[in-house]
Amino acid sequence: MTTLTNALVAGFQNAKQGFMQPIASVVVCTRNASKKTGGSSRNPPRHTRPKHRGWRVQDGTFVQAGTLLATQLHTRFHPGLHVGFGRDGTLFALEAGRVMVTCEKIDPNWDHTWINGNYEGRQGHVIYKKHFNVIPEPQHNVFKLIDAI
């Protein structure tokens, strides 16, 4: 028998007699990796997926109700006639019709803190913003008036 096996057997026999003797220590060899594993970089990702914000349809395009007109992170475009404003700043058509983009003067509420933060230093100046409008197509006038109020 090998010396390790002899030491284990002797320790077991001594334990049966009521007194313990230390068992021989076992030497275990571990193998360590020679290279670090990949993916431990702390740098942020360099190629994030683009968000594709901006205009979705051009001026003069015919759209259906619910069509996205523009996506934006900040309020760059404003809703006009028959255009809705989503929670994330998207503009969408409320009715079917032709898209018309206009540049109009705005009169912001200067008491609002958000307005003061975004338009700081522009009090007294004329501020122009792009507005998306949807002009509905005229109906075909094929109905018949039955009763007038």
C-alpha positions in Angstrom: 0.0 0.0 0.0 1.0 3.5 -0.5 1.9 5.8 2.4 -1.2 7.8 2.1 -3.4 4.8 2.3 -1.5 3.4 5.3 -1.9 6.7 7.1 -5.7 6.7 6.5 -6.1 3.1 7.7 -4.0 3.8 10.8 -6.1 6.9 11.6 -9.4 4.9 11.2 -8.1 2.1 13.5 -7.1 4.7 16.1 -10.5 6.3 15.9 -12.1 3.0 16.7 -10.0 2.6 19.9 -11.2 6.0 21.2 -8.3 8.4 20.6 -7.6 10.4 17.5 -4.4 11.0 15.7 -3.9 13.6 13.0 -4.3 12.2 9.5 -1.5 13.0 7.1 -2.1 16.2 5.1 -3.0 15.8 1.5 -1.3 18.0 -1.1 -3.6 19.1 -3.9 -2.3 20.7 -7.0 -4.5 23.2 -8.8 -4.1 24.5 -12.3 -4.6 28.2 -12.9 -5.5 29.8 -16.2 -2.6 31.3 -18.1 -4.7 34.1 -19.7 -7.5 36.2 -18.5 -10.9 35.5 -19.8 -12.4 37.9 -22.4 -15.2 40.4 -21.7 -13.8 42.0 -18.6 -13.5 45.4 -20.2 -15.1 48.4 -18.4 -15.4 50.5 -21.5 -18.9 51.4 -22.7 -20.2 49.9 -25.9 -18.9 51.7 -28.9 -21.6 50.7 -31.4 -25.0 51.3 -29.9 -28.1 50.8 -32.0 -29.1 54.1 -33.7 -32.5 55.5 -32.7 -33.5 57.0 -36.1 -35.1 60.1 -34.8 -36.4 62.8 -37.0 -38.9 63.2 -39.8 -40.9 60.2 -40.9 -42.9 61.7 -43.7 -42.2 64.7 -45.9 -44.3 67.8 -46.6 -47.2 67.1 -48.9 -47.4 63.4 -48.2 -50.9 61.8 -47.7 -51.1 59.9 -44.4 -53.6 57.7 -42.6 -54.7 58.3 -39.0 -52.1 57.0 -36.5 -49.1 57.4 -38.9 -45.9 58.6 -37.2 -44.9 62.0 -38.5 -41.7 62.7 -36.5 -39.8 61.2 -33.5 -37.7 63.4 -31.3 -35.8 63.5 -28.0 -36.4 67.2 -27.2 -39.3 69.3 -28.4 -37.9 70.3 -31.8 -41.2 69.9 -33.7 -44.6 70.9 -32.4 -48.1 69.5 -33.1 -50.4 71.6 -35.3 -53.9 70.8 -36.7 -55.0 67.2 -36.3 -51.6 66.1 -34.9 -51.1 64.3 -31.6 -48.2 64.5 -29.2 -47.0 61.2 -27.6 -45.4 60.8 -24.2 -42.0 60.3 -25.7 -42.3 63.3 -28.0 -43.5 61.5 -31.1 -45.9 63.4 -33.4 -48.7 61.3 -35.1 -51.6 62.0 -37.3 -55.1 62.1 -35.7 -56.9 62.1 -39.1 -56.2 61.1 -42.6 -55.0 63.9 -44.9 -52.0 65.7 -46.4 -49.1 66.7 -44.2 -48.2 70.4 -44.1 -45.1 71.6 -42.2 -45.1 75.2 -41.3 -42.7 77.5 -39.4 -44.7 79.5 -36.8 -44.0 81.9 -34.0 -44.5 80.5 -30.5 -45.3 82.4 -27.3 -43.9 80.2 -24.5 -45.1 80.4 -20.9 -42.1 82.1 -19.2 -43.3 81.2 -15.8 -42.7 77.5 -16.4 -39.3 76.2 -15.2 -38.9 73.9 -18.2 -39.4 76.8 -20.6 -36.9 78.9 -18.6 -34.3 76.1 -18.8 -34.6 75.5 -22.5 -35.1 79.1 -23.7 -32.9 80.9 -21.2 -31.6 84.2 -22.5 -34.2 84.4 -25.3 -36.8 86.5 -23.5 -38.0 89.3 -25.8 -36.8 87.5 -28.9 -39.1 86.0 -31.6 -38.9 82.2 -31.4 -39.9 80.2 -34.5 -40.6 76.4 -34.4 -41.7 73.9 -37.0 -45.3 72.7 -36.7 -46.7 69.5 -38.3 -50.3 69.9 -39.5 -52.5 67.4 -41.2 -55.1 68.9 -43.5 -58.0 66.5 -44.0 -59.2 65.7 -47.6 -62.6 67.2 -48.3 -65.5 64.8 -48.2 -67.3 63.7 -51.4 -70.5 65.5 -50.6 -72.6 62.5 -51.4 -74.8 62.8 -48.3 -78.4 64.2 -48.3 -79.5 66.6 -45.6 -82.7 65.3 -44.0 -83.4 67.7 -41.2 -82.0 71.0 -40.1 -81.8 72.1 -36.5 
